[in-house]
């Protein structure tokens, strides 16, 4: 029980010190940096998605070409 009360008291003291020594400004700057990082990650995500879509299109084209070539080979073999 003593440990719980002691932990609570230390937590309250830490909160008061954080607020007293400009913790709010620190949180604001941290928030701005977090938003900027989120925007950059959004940009990277869009680029990766576009690249994946292009790769999928090329893969589908290659698959179609391979199927056509296989059909032609089968057609030549039956003649």
Secondary structure, DSSP 8 states (H G I E B T S, - for coil): -HHHHHHHHHHHHHHHHHHHTTHHHHHHHHHHHHHHHHHHHHHHHHHHHHHHHHHHHHHHHHHHHHHHHHHHHHHHHH-
